[in-house]
């Protein structure tokens, strides 16, 4: 990202500052919240409340921020979420649509807030990521040293405070690793190897160790896919080949003690789950079973599962082909914004996080209309960044252009 604000929003500086501060809190809230409910409260008050005030003010004064509300990203997301809310009308066990409508508004408000920060205070995206990485490593150390028993579920790390499940924690830590690695690669591209970069690399190694503690193979596979994107997208980074080899060797050494565990669990009944889900999709192919529809599957291992373990199949199960089309449209707009901005730091950040998010959600299916959880922020954070990238690309002539944020 860049080191200066490209343009000033037509809101008071104090309001923009509160929004930026709330974004920092959101990025770090998972590591300071004593419980899951406390995490929700922190996000609502520290970030979503400033987002609401910011939006109301921009509506009142008709500022440039409103352009984001008519962007393809925001419109496609709003239409998709609205359809999923409507689909609760034919769902067998879902709550009233009003319950999910509130969550839809929260999600759209969050996306708007991320857009307003990245669009009008872009330098703070990188700084918030760095704060998040530092706090993540501290959080991991505290959990290991002081909460060894409560931080683990079935001998797999989930975190002692707000963590619910090791797979969700693994996805969260993987996303932080992706964002932090993006910042490190940008530093390499214009500063080469320096002490801050080395310190950041050591911190990221700690985050990667946290992913290993969760034993989440879905997060690891998603990281491999994202690493492939970086390998082909960053040919001009000085010393990249040497650093890539060092990173690969280091990762292999860290993975070695867990190799047998990863291999012994096979495919964790994923193909069995997906086959059953596809059969249920064919029962209601057009409009699906409705959001929140009952999903109970007894797999061969004896477990009882309650979701498709693949967000894309989950959308088809609940929303049918109509929902699947709207979901694909939303993802396509994100990819399009990232591709158009691929020569900028923010565009590269968007593409890396999008690739990781889509990949990790290929094996998990939570977080479409939910409270702020480990999965909740992944694609919604991408949406806000994409809106900002789209805003830079569509600026009028004579104003700072997208190249202002280009990587060197």
N, C-alpha and C positions, 0 to 999 in steps of 0.2 A: 504494500500500500504506500501511500506517500506521506511525507512529513509535514504537510500543510493542508489546511482546509481549503478545498477548491472553491467553494461558494458559501455564502451565509444564508441560512434559512430565514424566512420572514417571521421569526418568532423571537421572543426575548432571549437574551443570552443565558439567563438563569434557567429558563425552561429547557433549552437545548443542553445546558450543562447537567441538569437533573436527568435528562434522558440518557446522556452519555454515562453518567455515574451509575444509573440503573442498569445499563448494559454491562458494565464491569461487574456489578453485583450478580447479575444473572449468570455470566460466564463462570463466576467463582462460587455461586451459591451452593452447589452440590457439596462442596468441601467445607462449608462452614455451618450448614444446617444440622441441628442435632437430631432431627427426625424428618420423615417424609412429609408430614403435614406442615412442619416448619419450613421446609423447602418450598412448598406451594405458596405459603404466606409470604415468604421473602420475595419470590418472583412476582407475585401479584402486586405487592406494595412498592417494591423497589423499581420494577421495570414496567409492568403493565399499567400501573397508575400514571406515571409520567407519559407513557405512550398515549393514554387516553387524553390527557391534558394537551399534549402536543397536537394530536389529531383535531381536537375540538378547536384549538386556537387557529390551526391552519385552515379549517373549514370556515371559521369566522372571518379571517383576513384574506382567504383565497390565495395562499402562498404557493410557491413552486412545489412544495411537498405533495400537493394534491395530484400532481402528474403521475405519481406512482400508483394511485388508486385506479387509474385507467390503463395501466400497463398490462400486456398479455399475461404476465406471470400472476399478478394479483387477481385479475378477472378469471383466469382459468382455475386458480385455486379456490376462489369464492364459489364458482359454479360447481366444482367438484364437491366441496364440503356441503354446499346447500343440497345437492342431490343426495348425499349420504344421510343428511338430517331428514330429508323427506322420506327416504327409504325406511326409516323406522316405523312408518305408518303400516307397512306390511311385514314387519319383523314380529316374530312370535313372542319374544321376551324383552324387547328393548323398552327403555323408559319413555316417557312422553317426549315428543320432539323438542319442547321447550328446554328440556335438560341439556340436549345436545346442541341446541341453538346457542346457548350460553357459551359452551365450549368452542363452538365455531367462531363466535365473536372474539373470544380470548385468543384463539389461534391467529385470526386475521389481524388483530391488534398487535400481537407479538411480531408478526411479519412486517407490519408497517413500522414498528419501532426499530427493528433491525435495519430496515431500509433508510429511515431518517438518520440513524447514526452513521451508516456506511456511506450515505449519499452526501451528508453535510459535514461530517466529522470523520473522514475515512481513516485518518492516521490512528484513531483509537481502536480500530478493529485489530490491528497488529499488536498494539499495546495490551489490549484485553486478552488476547490469546497468550501472550507471554505471562501475564499475571495468572491466568488459568493454569498454565503448565507448571509454574512455580508452586502454586497452592496444591496442585494435584500431587506433586512429589512429596510435599510436606504431609498431606493427608494420608498418602500411602504409608509413609514412615510412621506416623502416629498410630495408624491402624495396626501395623505390624508389631510395634513396640508395646502398645498399651491395650489394644482391643483384639488380641489374637484369637480369642474364642468366639466372640460375637461377630467378628468381621467375616467369618467363614460360614458357608452353608454347604453341607455335604463335602467338606474339605476343599471347597472352591471359594475363592475370595469374592465377596460382594460389597464389603464396606460395612462398618459398624453403625453408621448414623442413618442415612436415608436409603441405603441400599436395600433392594427387595430381592433381587435374583442375580446370580453371578453372570448370566448371559447378558442381562441388561447393563450391568456394570462394565462388562467386557466391551460392549458396543460403545458405551460412553467414553471409556479410556482410549479406545481405538480412534474415535473422532478427535479427541484432544491430541493424540499422537499425530494424526493427519494434519491438523491445523498448525501444530508446533513445527512439524517437519517442513511444511510450506514456508513458514517464516524463516527457518534455517536455510532452506534452499535459496530464498530471495537474498539473504545476507551473503551467501556464497557467490551469487551471481554478480554482485557489485562491490563486495569488500574482500572476497577471498576468505581464506582461513584466518580468523583472528580469535582472540581470547573469548569475547562474548559468544562467538559461534561455537567454540569448544565447550563452554559452560552449558550452552543450550543443548548441544548434542548429548552431554552427560545427563541432563535433566530428562531428555526424551528417552534415553536408555532406561531411566527409572520408570517412566510411564509405560514403556514396552514391557518391562518386568511385571508391572501391574496387570497388563493384558494377559501375560502368561499365568499369573496367579489365578485368574478367573477360568483358565483352561477353555476359553471360548474359541473354538475353531472357526466359527463364522466370522468373528472379528479378524482373526489371522488371515483367513482367505480374502476378506475384503481389503486388508492391508496389502496383501500381495498384488491384487488387481490394481490398487492405487499406486503401488510402487512401479508397476509396469507403465502406467500413464506417465509418472515422473521420469522414468528412464528414457522414454521416447520424446518427451516434451522439453527436456532441459539439456540439449546438447552443448550449449555454450557456457555452462557453469564451469568455472575454473576448478580443476582438480576433481571434477565430479566422478570420474571413473575410479580414481584412487579411493575417494570417500565411499563410493558405492561398494567397492570390494571390502573395505574395512567394516562398513555397516553390515554387509551380508555375513561376513565371518563372525562379527560380534553377535548378530541375531542367531546364527547357527549354534554358537556356544551357549547362549541363553536358552535356546530351544531344546538342547540335547537332553537335559534331565526330564523333560516332559514328553519326549518322543513316543515312548511306549504308551502313555496315557492317551495321547491323541489317536494313535493307531488302534488301540484296543477297543475304543468305543464305536468303531465302524462308522456308519452313516447316521446313527442315532434315529433310525426309523424314518428319516426324512422322505425317502421315496414312497414308503408305505403311507405316510401322512398325505403327501401330495397326490398320490393316486386316489385315495379316498375323497380328498377335497375336489378333485376334478370330476369325480362321479356325482358329487352333490351339486357342483356348478351346473352340470348338464341337466339336472332336475328343474332348475329355474334359470335358464341361460340368459334371458334378456334383461330382466330387472333384478335378478338375484333374490336372495332370501331376506334381504333387508338388513340394515346396519344393526349390529348387536344380536343377530339371530343366534339361536342355540347351536352350539358346535361342541359336540361331545364325541370323542373318538377313543376307542379302546384299541391300543396297538399291541403287537405281538409280545412286547416286553412286559405287558401287564399294566402299563401306565394308562392313566386317563388324561387325555389332552383336550384343551379347550380353545385352541386356535390353530390356524393352518401352518404356522411356522414359515410363512412366506407372505409378505405384505401384498404382493401382486396377486397371488391366488386368493388372499383374504378379500381384496377389493372385488374380484370377480365373484366370489362366493356371496358377498353381502350386496354388491351393487350390480351384478350381472355384466353383460357386455356394454351396457350404457355407462355404468360406473367405471368399467375398465377403459373405455374410450376416453372419458373425462380425465381419468388418472394418467393415461398415456399422454394426453394433450398437455397436462400440467408438467409432467416430467420433460416433455419435448421443449416446452418454452424455457425451462431452466437450462437444458442443454444448449439451446439456441443462444441464450444470453451469454452463457459461459464461452461458447465457441466464438461469438463475435468479439468478446473481450479477452480472448486467449492470450493476447500479447501484453496484457496488463497484469499487475500483481493480484488485483482483486479478482480478475477473471480466472487466473490460475488457481486461486484459493477456492473459488466457486466450483470449478471443474473437479478439483481433487476431492473436496468434501462431497460433491454430488456422486462421483464414482464410488467413493467409500460407502455412502449412505444407501444407494441403490443396491450395492453388492451385499452389505451386511443385512439389509432388510429382505434379501432373497431367502434368508434362513430364519428370519423372525418376522412377526406380524403385528406388533403393538404400536400404538401411538398415533392413530389417525384423528380421533376425536377424544382426547384424554386430557387429564391434568398434566402439568409440566413434570415429566419423568425423564429417565435416562434416554429413551428413544424420542421423546416428544420434540426435541429441538433439532434433530438432524436435518430433515428435509425442509423444515420451516426456516431454519437458519439459512439454508441454501436459497430459499425463496426471497428473503429480505436482501441478501447479497446480490441476487440476480436482478432485483428491481433497481438497486443502486447502479449496477453495471449498465442496465438498460437506460437509466437516467443520464449517465455520463455519455453514452453513445448518441443520445438524441438531443444533446444540448444545441442551442442555436449557434450559428456562426458568430465569431467574435468573442465567445466565451471560452474558458479553458476546455480543451477537448479530452477525449479518452486517453490520448498520449501523455497527458499530464501525469497519469499514474502508471505509465509503462515501466516495465522492468528493463534494466540495462543489459 
